[in-house]
């Protein structure tokens, strides 16, 4: 057994009583025992972190933690940090059902076996710590309801933005705020690629290949570069911030594959950086709305132009950042490493500390994992969302082109704020850059469909939305 602090004494206070939990969690214990499922990159990182800061954690929360068993796929699989063989097993059910395991940590990933593991533990009344964003995104509503029915708790700080304590902030620190805006750079792979493209003028494919070589991108990078990893995280944040469950299918998602060095170069000339943003905005309620109090929100993931003067524009490399605006607190920013064994292990330790304290004081429902409080809320279709736009067209270099383009925009009541035809692109086909005034995505889609049918326009128009954080 890996103990946090074997020399620490409880004195007279050893009784842990957990309302709603099975009898195995009641009684006197010398420590809170942990059963972990998954001993790979993150799992071994958690073991290492507990070994490193055992005494510190115990002294701060007043109770030692002990990892008693770790279920793994194979006993001899390679790990970044070693785990004692005496702790290992290949039987996850043995770990979950063991009455001496008070907290279950799920670090296997995926949405099939992981769901079974988490539901089994919760039905036993055991608190569960997970870093599984895909599982929460797809099945969070069911998992939270199961936890509530069985008097357990589900802790998930590590599921979003790694070492940034954004879940705890939204659940606890901002409990008295309405969250009006949340913008997140929550995928380190995409941020690394865009940072390199900006600094070096390199193309997407070249930087992606280098990121894969360096281990910043997976061999199959679609989850990251097509925006689905960010989709999972943004859905969790939106649900927590607005009090109704946001399903993945309700979230508009675009990745960064279509971005070119030319787009980044032109954006920089105009005073903007391009970042893949997760965007959660509270929108005003339209007339005759079925959702009173304006409980309509935009939940989207897409690359966006952001002013170079804004703090999010300076977030570079694999780092993450989350910008939150509350109606009382105002603007806040949270920055740090969003992934990796150590950043994620730090978040898991935070959840383990909370779980241990809840067990110690018998307060499993002290801070519920998710509380529905805006049942009339709804995710607005992207078509209804208004933004400004950056548009790049490749057009035949002849008179009358701009008049034809402007006519199609005007038909959708979209105004042009500026036009750039960069020098050094002489030839039959040249790029032009348009900065457009505020319009709905529905109007913009219609205009681009009409523009793309013009004979003088070659190739698909490139459109990037502009966020000004107003």
C-alpha positions in Angstrom: 0.0 0.0 0.0 1.3 3.5 -0.9 0.6 5.6 2.1 0.7 9.4 2.1 2.1 9.8 5.6 2.5 6.7 7.7 3.7 8.7 10.7 0.8 11.0 10.9 -1.6 10.5 13.9 -5.3 11.2 14.1 -5.5 11.6 17.8 -9.0 11.1 19.0 -10.8 11.9 15.7 -10.9 8.8 13.5 -14.5 8.2 12.8 -15.6 8.7 9.2 -19.4 8.4 8.6 -20.7 9.0 5.0 -24.4 9.5 4.7 -25.8 7.3 1.9 -22.7 5.3 1.5 -22.4 1.5 2.0 -21.5 0.2 5.4 -17.9 -0.5 4.2 -17.2 3.3 4.3 -18.3 3.7 7.9 -16.3 3.2 11.0 -12.7 3.9 12.1 -9.9 4.1 9.6 -6.3 5.2 9.7 -6.4 6.6 6.2 -8.6 7.1 3.1 -7.8 4.2 0.9 -7.7 4.7 -2.9 -8.5 2.2 -5.6 -7.3 3.4 -9.0 -8.2 2.1 -12.4 -5.6 3.0 -15.0 -1.8 3.1 -14.4 -0.6 4.7 -17.6 0.7 8.2 -18.2 -1.7 10.0 -15.8 -2.1 7.1 -13.4 1.6 6.7 -12.8 1.8 10.5 -12.6 -0.7 10.4 -9.7 1.2 7.7 -7.9 4.4 9.7 -8.3 2.8 12.9 -7.2 1.5 11.3 -4.0 4.9 9.9 -3.3 6.5 13.3 -3.8 4.0 15.4 -1.7 2.6 12.9 0.7 3.4 14.6 4.0 2.4 18.0 2.6 -1.0 16.8 1.5 -1.7 15.0 4.7 -0.7 18.0 6.9 -3.0 20.3 4.9 -6.2 18.2 4.9 -5.6 16.5 8.2 -6.0 12.9 6.9 -3.6 10.6 5.1 -4.3 9.1 1.7 -3.2 5.6 0.7 -3.2 4.1 -2.8 -4.1 0.5 -2.0 -4.5 -1.0 -5.5 -4.1 0.0 -9.2 -5.8 -1.9 -11.9 -4.0 -1.9 -15.2 -4.2 -3.6 -18.7 -0.9 -5.4 -18.3 1.4 -5.7 -15.4 4.6 -5.1 -17.5 3.4 -2.2 -19.7 5.9 0.8 -19.9 5.0 3.8 -17.6 6.6 7.2 -17.3 6.8 6.6 -13.5 7.2 3.2 -11.9 4.4 1.6 -9.8 5.2 -1.1 -7.3 4.2 -4.5 -8.5 2.6 -5.2 -5.2 0.0 -2.5 -6.0 -0.9 -3.8 -9.4 -3.8 -6.0 -10.6 -5.5 -6.6 -13.9 -9.0 -7.0 -12.3 -10.8 -3.7 -12.1 -13.8 -5.2 -10.5 -11.7 -6.4 -7.6 -10.6 -2.8 -7.1 -14.1 -1.2 -7.3 -15.8 -3.8 -5.1 -13.1 -4.0 -2.4 -14.8 -2.7 0.8 -11.4 -1.3 2.0 -11.3 1.1 -1.0 -13.0 4.3 0.0 -12.4 6.4 -3.2 -12.2 5.1 -6.8 -10.1 6.9 -9.3 -10.9 6.3 -13.0 -8.1 7.0 -15.4 -8.7 4.5 -18.2 -10.3 7.0 -20.8 -12.9 6.2 -23.3 -16.7 6.0 -22.8 -17.5 2.3 -22.6 -15.5 0.4 -19.9 -15.0 3.7 -18.1 -18.7 4.3 -17.8 -19.3 0.9 -16.4 -16.5 1.4 -13.8 -17.8 4.8 -12.7 -21.4 3.7 -12.5 -20.5 0.6 -10.5 -18.6 2.6 -8.0 -21.2 5.3 -7.6 -24.0 2.7 -7.1 -21.8 1.3 -4.3 -22.0 4.8 -2.7 -18.3 5.4 -3.3 -16.9 8.8 -4.4 -15.3 8.8 -7.8 -12.5 10.9 -9.2 -12.2 11.0 -13.0 -10.1 12.9 -15.6 -12.4 11.6 -18.4 -13.7 14.5 -20.5 -15.1 12.3 -23.2 -17.1 10.3 -20.7 -18.5 13.4 -18.9 -19.3 15.1 -22.2 -21.3 12.1 -23.4 -22.8 10.7 -20.2 -22.4 13.4 -17.5 -26.1 13.9 -16.9 -26.6 10.2 -16.2 -23.5 9.9 -14.0 -24.3 13.0 -11.9 -27.9 11.7 -11.4 -26.6 8.3 -10.3 -24.2 9.9 -7.9 -27.1 11.9 -6.4 -29.3 8.8 -6.0 -26.7 6.8 -4.2 -25.3 9.6 -1.9 -21.9 9.6 -3.6 -20.0 12.4 -5.3 -18.2 12.7 -8.7 -15.1 14.8 -8.8 -13.8 15.9 -12.3 -11.3 18.8 -12.0 -8.8 17.0 -14.2 -11.2 16.6 -17.1 -10.8 20.2 -18.3 -7.6 22.2 -18.7 -5.4 20.0 -16.7 -3.6 22.0 -14.0 -6.0 25.0 -14.2 -8.6 24.8 -11.4 -11.4 25.9 -13.6 -14.0 23.4 -12.4 -13.6 24.2 -8.8 -13.7 27.9 -9.6 -17.0 27.6 -11.4 -18.5 25.3 -8.8 -17.3 27.1 -5.7 -15.6 30.5 -6.2 -18.1 31.9 -8.7 -21.2 30.3 -7.1 -22.7 33.7 -6.7 -22.1 34.9 -10.3 -24.0 34.5 -13.5 -21.4 33.6 -16.1 -22.0 35.8 -19.0 -18.9 35.0 -21.1 -16.4 32.2 -21.1 -13.6 31.9 -23.7 -11.2 29.0 -23.5 -8.0 28.0 -25.2 -8.4 24.4 -24.0 -6.4 22.3 -26.6 -2.7 22.5 -26.2 -2.0 20.7 -29.5 -3.9 23.3 -31.6 -2.4 26.2 -29.7 1.1 24.8 -30.2 0.4 24.4 -34.0 -1.0 28.0 -34.3 1.8 29.4 -32.3 4.4 27.9 -34.6 2.5 28.9 -37.7 2.4 32.5 -36.4 6.1 32.7 -35.4 7.5 30.9 -38.4 5.1 31.5 -41.2 4.9 27.7 -41.7 2.1 25.7 -43.1 -0.3 23.6 -41.1 0.9 20.2 -42.4 4.5 20.9 -41.7 3.9 22.1 -38.1 1.6 19.2 -37.4 4.2 16.7 -38.6 6.7 18.3 -36.3 4.3 18.3 -33.4 3.7 14.6 -33.9 7.5 14.0 -33.9 7.8 15.9 -30.6 4.9 14.2 -29.0 2.6 17.2 -28.8 0.2 15.7 -31.3 -1.1 12.1 -31.7 -0.3 10.0 -34.7 -4.1 10.3 -35.5 -4.6 13.9 -34.6 -8.3 14.4 -35.6 -9.5 14.6 -32.0 -7.4 17.6 -31.4 -7.0 19.5 -34.7 -10.7 19.0 -35.7 -11.9 20.5 -32.4 -13.5 17.5 -30.8 -11.3 17.4 -27.7 -12.2 21.1 -27.1 -15.9 20.2 -27.7 -15.8 17.8 -24.8 -14.3 20.3 -22.5 -16.5 23.3 -23.5 -19.6 21.2 -23.1 -18.7 20.4 -19.5 -17.9 24.0 -18.8 -21.1 25.3 -20.4 -23.2 22.8 -18.4 -21.6 23.7 -15.1 -21.7 27.5 -15.8 -25.3 27.6 -17.0 -27.1 24.9 -15.0 -28.5 22.7 -17.8 -26.8 19.8 -19.6 -25.3 20.7 -22.9 -25.0 17.7 -25.2 -22.1 17.3 -27.7 -24.5 17.4 -30.7 -25.6 20.9 -29.7 -22.1 22.3 -29.9 -20.9 23.8 -33.2 -17.4 22.6 -33.9 -14.7 23.7 -36.4 -11.0 22.7 -36.4 -7.9 24.4 -37.7 -7.0 22.2 -40.7 -8.2 24.9 -43.2 -6.1 27.7 -41.8 -3.1 28.8 -43.8 0.0 30.8 -43.1 -1.5 33.5 -45.4 -4.6 33.8 -43.1 -2.4 34.2 -40.0 -0.2 36.7 -41.8 -3.1 38.9 -42.9 -4.7 38.7 -39.5 -1.5 39.9 -37.9 -1.4 42.9 -40.3 -4.9 43.8 -39.1 -3.9 43.6 -35.5 -5.3 40.1 -34.7 -4.0 36.7 -33.6 -5.8 33.5 -34.5 -6.7 31.0 -31.7 -8.9 28.0 -31.5 -11.5 29.1 -29.0 -14.2 27.4 -27.0 -16.8 30.0 -26.7 -19.7 30.1 -24.2 -21.8 33.3 -24.2 -25.1 34.2 -22.7 -27.3 35.8 -25.4 -30.2 38.1 -25.0 -33.6 36.4 -25.2 -35.5 37.2 -28.5 -39.1 38.4 -28.4 -41.6 35.7 -27.3 -38.7 33.6 -26.1 -39.6 30.3 -24.4 -36.6 30.7 -22.2 -37.2 33.5 -19.7 -34.4 35.5 -18.1 -32.3 35.3 -21.3 -31.1 31.7 -20.6 -30.0 31.2 -24.2 -26.3 30.5 -24.7 -23.9 30.1 -27.5 -21.6 27.1 -27.2 -19.1 26.8 -30.0 -15.6 25.7 -30.9 -13.9 27.4 -33.8 -10.8 29.4 -34.8 -11.3 33.1 -34.2 -9.4 36.3 -34.7 -8.8 38.0 -31.4 -7.2 41.4 -30.9 -3.4 41.2 -30.2 -4.0 43.5 -27.3 -6.1 40.9 -25.5 -4.4 38.7 -22.9 -5.6 35.5 -24.7 -3.6 36.5 -27.8 -0.3 36.0 -25.8 -1.1 32.4 -24.7 1.4 30.4 -26.6 2.7 26.9 -27.1 1.0 24.0 -25.3 -0.5 26.2 -22.6 -4.2 26.7 -21.9 -6.1 29.7 -20.7 -9.7 30.3 -19.7 -11.2 33.8 -19.6 -14.3 34.1 -17.5 -16.6 37.1 -17.1 -19.1 37.0 -14.2 -21.9 39.6 -13.7 -20.4 40.4 -10.2 -16.7 39.5 -10.3 -16.1 40.9 -13.8 -13.2 39.6 -16.0 -10.9 36.9 -14.7 -8.2 34.8 -16.4 -6.9 31.3 -15.6 -3.6 30.1 -17.2 -1.5 27.0 -17.1 -0.6 23.7 -18.6 -3.7 22.0 -19.9 -2.4 18.4 -20.3 0.4 16.1 -19.4 1.0 13.6 -16.6 2.0 16.2 -13.9 -0.6 18.9 -14.6 -3.3 16.3 -14.7 -2.0 14.6 -11.6 -2.1 17.9 -9.7 -5.9 18.2 -10.5 -6.5 14.6 -9.5 -4.7 15.3 -6.1 -7.0 18.3 -5.6 -10.1 16.1 -6.1 -8.7 13.4 -3.9 -8.2 15.9 -1.1 -11.8 17.1 -1.5 -13.1 13.5 -1.5 -11.1 12.7 1.6 -12.4 15.8 3.4 -16.0 15.0 2.4 -15.5 11.4 3.8 -13.8 12.7 7.0 -16.7 15.1 7.8 -19.5 13.0 6.3 -20.4 15.7 3.7 -20.7 13.8 0.4 -23.1 16.5 -0.9 -21.2 19.5 0.3 -20.5 20.8 -3.2 -22.6 18.7 -5.6 -20.8 17.9 -8.9 -23.6 19.4 -11.0 -26.8 21.2 -10.0 -29.5 21.8 -12.6 -30.8 25.3 -12.0 -31.8 26.6 -15.4 -34.1 23.9 -16.7 -35.6 26.3 -19.3 -32.2 27.1 -20.7 -31.2 26.3 -24.3 -28.3 26.3 -26.6 -28.9 28.8 -29.4 -28.2 27.6 -33.0 -25.0 29.1 -34.4 -27.1 30.6 -37.2 -28.6 33.0 -34.7 -25.2 34.1 -33.3 -23.9 37.5 -34.4 -20.2 38.2 -34.9 -17.8 40.1 -37.2 -15.9 38.2 -40.0 -12.6 37.9 -41.7 -13.1 36.6 -45.3 -10.3 35.6 -47.7 -11.3 35.1 -51.4 -9.2 34.1 -54.3 -10.5 36.0 -57.3 -9.8 36.7 -60.9 -7.9 40.0 -61.2 -10.3 42.0 -63.3 -12.6 45.1 -62.9 -16.0 44.6 -61.3 -15.0 41.8 -59.0 -15.5 43.8 -55.8 -18.8 45.2 -57.0 -20.1 41.7 -57.5 -18.9 40.5 -54.1 -20.3 43.6 -52.3 -23.6 43.1 -54.0 -24.0 39.6 -52.6 -23.0 40.9 -49.1 -25.4 43.8 -49.3 -28.3 41.4 -50.2 -27.8 39.8 -46.8 -27.4 43.3 -45.1 -23.7 42.7 -44.4 -21.5 45.8 -44.5 -17.8 45.8 -45.4 -15.5 47.6 -42.9 -12.2 47.2 -44.9 -10.7 45.6 -48.0 -7.1 44.6 -48.5 -5.6 43.4 -51.7 -2.0 42.4 -50.7 0.9 43.3 -53.0 3.1 40.7 -54.3 0.4 38.4 -55.5 0.2 39.5 -59.2 -1.3 37.0 -61.6 -4.6 35.9 -63.0 -5.9 35.0 -59.6 -5.1 37.1 -56.5 -6.3 37.0 -52.8 -8.4 39.8 -51.3 -9.2 40.2 -47.6 -12.5 41.5 -46.4 -13.3 42.6 -42.8 -17.0 42.6 -42.4 -19.4 44.2 -39.9 -21.5 42.4 -37.4 -24.0 39.9 -38.9 -25.7 36.6 -38.1 -24.0 33.4 -39.1 -27.2 32.6 -41.1 -26.8 35.7 -43.2 -23.0 35.1 -43.6 -23.5 31.5 -44.7 -26.0 32.7 -47.4 -23.7 35.4 -48.6 -20.7 33.1 -48.9 -22.8 30.5 -50.8 -23.8 33.2 -53.3 -20.2 34.5 -53.5 -18.7 31.1 -54.1 -20.9 30.7 -57.2 -19.4 33.7 -58.9 -17.3 32.8 -61.9 -14.6 35.3 -60.7 -14.2 33.5 -57.4 -11.8 30.6 -57.5 -11.9 28.0 -54.7 -13.9 28.0 -51.5 -14.0 31.3 -49.5 -12.2 31.2 -46.2 -14.2 32.7 -43.3 -12.9 33.2 -39.8 -15.0 34.8 -37.1 -13.8 37.8 -35.1 -14.2 38.0 -31.3 -13.8 41.4 -29.6 -14.8 40.4 -26.1 -17.2 43.3 -25.7 
